[in-house]
Amino acid sequence: MKQIISLKNNREFQYVYSGRNSYANKYLIMYIKPNVIEEHRLGISISKKVGNSVVRHNFCRLCRESFRLNKHVIKDHYDIIIVARKEAKSKNFHEIESAIIHLLKLHKIHI
């Protein structure tokens, strides 16, 4: 099974933020920018206002898993950043997954 490639350093995050292509819903904000490599890359940003480290890590795992299960429905190759809102901390997997799919459709990159 292939691992998800992550955006790791500040320069990569700033590159995606500079595209100014974002949409939001009740739980998440999603930034995207096309990349030149042949893979999707995912970055997740969660503020301490969302919760303690256990809550933030659990949310991060939910995002990564829902992205892994749905990355085959994304057109082309993109760098994607998911930013959590405070309301997302108590949501389950299906609610987070539907929020991510909703944002992919708003960006018009969902097949």
N, C-alpha and C positions, 0 to 999 in steps of 0.2 A: 504494500500500500504506500502510495506517495505521500510525503509530508506536505503540508501547506507552507509555502515560502512566505516569510514574514518581512514586513518593513521593520528595520531594526533601529537605524540611527536618525537623528534629528534632520539631517540633510534630506533623507528619503521622504520623511513626513512633510517637510517644507516644500518639496517638489510637488507633492500631490495637493497640498493646500494652496499652492500658487496657481493652480488651474482654476480655482474659484468655481468649481462645478459641484454643487452640493444640493441635496434634498434632505428633508427631515420629516419624521412623523412623531407620534407621541412618545416613543421610547428611544429612538436612535436618530443620529445624523450620519449621512454617508457622503463622503467625498470620493470622487473617482478621477483618474487621469489615465489615458492610454500609455502603455509602456512598450519598449522595443524588444524585451525578452519574450520568450515563448511560453510564459507561465503567468498566472494570476498571482499577485502578491497582496497580502492582507496585513493591515495594521489596525490595532485596537487601542483606543484611548479611553481610559476610565478615570474620572476624577475621584479624589478622596471623599468628595461630598456624596458620592453614590453609596458608599458603605465602607466597612473595614476590609482588610486584605482578603478575608475569606469570601466575602460577598463579591468583591471585584474579581477574584480569581475564578469563582464559579461562573460569573457572567462571561468572562473571557473564554472559558471552556465551552459554554453554550454557543457563543458566537463562532468560534472556530469549527465546532462540529456542524452547525447549520450551514456554514460556508462550505465545508468539505462535502457535505451531502448535495449541495446545490451548485457547485462550481461548474458542472457540466452544462448548465443552462445559460451560462454567461457568454455573450458574443465576444469575439476577439480576445485581447489580453489587456488587462487593466491592473493598475495599482489602486487598491480600495482601502479607505480608512473608515472604520466604524467608531463613532463617538457615542458613548452611553449617556443617556439622560437619567436624572434621578428616579423617574418613574419606572425604569427598567430593572431596578434591583430585585424586585419581588416577583418577576415574571418567570414563567416556566419555559421549557424548550420550544414548545409549539408557538407560543406568543412571540418569542424572539425570532424564530424562523420565519413566521409570517410577516413580521416587521421588516426583516432583511429582504424577503422576496418582494414586498411592496415597494421598497426603495429601489431595488433593481429594476422593477417595472417603470418607476418614475424616471429613472435615468435612461430608459429605453435600451438597456443592454440585456434584458431577459428574453430568452428565445420563446 
